[in-house]
């Protein structure tokens, strides 16, 4: 365009600084620096592109301890990502975001990364009990509370976390994977008229990737009775290993091997933005 940039142009506001928001901010920083390779050499990423990460809590990735949150904050600052904490979003505007404080943040693109919500059609589906985010409320056996013949797992299910009074299992991939493995056996027991066993969530930890720059998180969780907090190169190797294990479980050895080889070849010719 011939005219000068509007205030919101080339600005991205990410609402929510949990694992998804932090990972996206780091990946977008890397991607914007690759723009010049695609003929957009009139854009200066350091000057024109701005990333704003907005979090209602007093620190980013609040699920991790303050030490790792501080490490992630410092790294994002080095990447020129503007981090706003204790900032609750009141309204998303056509050209930005308005905070509860009344401050308006201009942005051409607004990305919501502040939690999940189940599809609206689940609300009061067949008279089944749902919570405020439309998840089906289930028992520890993964049966819905109002119909024992209906089971629900994954992000659409609100499942109690046995051993943690009043807590619910977080909507994570590892939780859905464990639920699926458990439910296969429970359906077999159900068909054989055997009693159902309650499902217990095993927290294997969480890792937050900051693109090609670093990884922070914890490993093993309840397996060792305490958490092993890690960051840096070792955390990056563990993140890559766990990611490959997840791919192997879904796609098998040969497809993952071929996909990995293809990524190595195309790494410098295609931008890498990961949304999960």
PyMOL commands that set and color helices and strands:
alter all, ss='L'
color gray80, all
select helices_A, chain A and resi 19-33+35-38+45-48+66-78+120-122+125-127+154-156+173-191+221-223+233-251+253-266
alter helices_A, ss='H'
color red, helices_A
select strands_A, chain A and resi 11-15+50-54+81-84+89-93+96-99+104-106+109-112+136-138+143-144+147-151+157-159+205-209+215-219+228-231
alter strands_A, ss='S'
color yellow, strands_A
deselect
rebuild
show_as cartoon
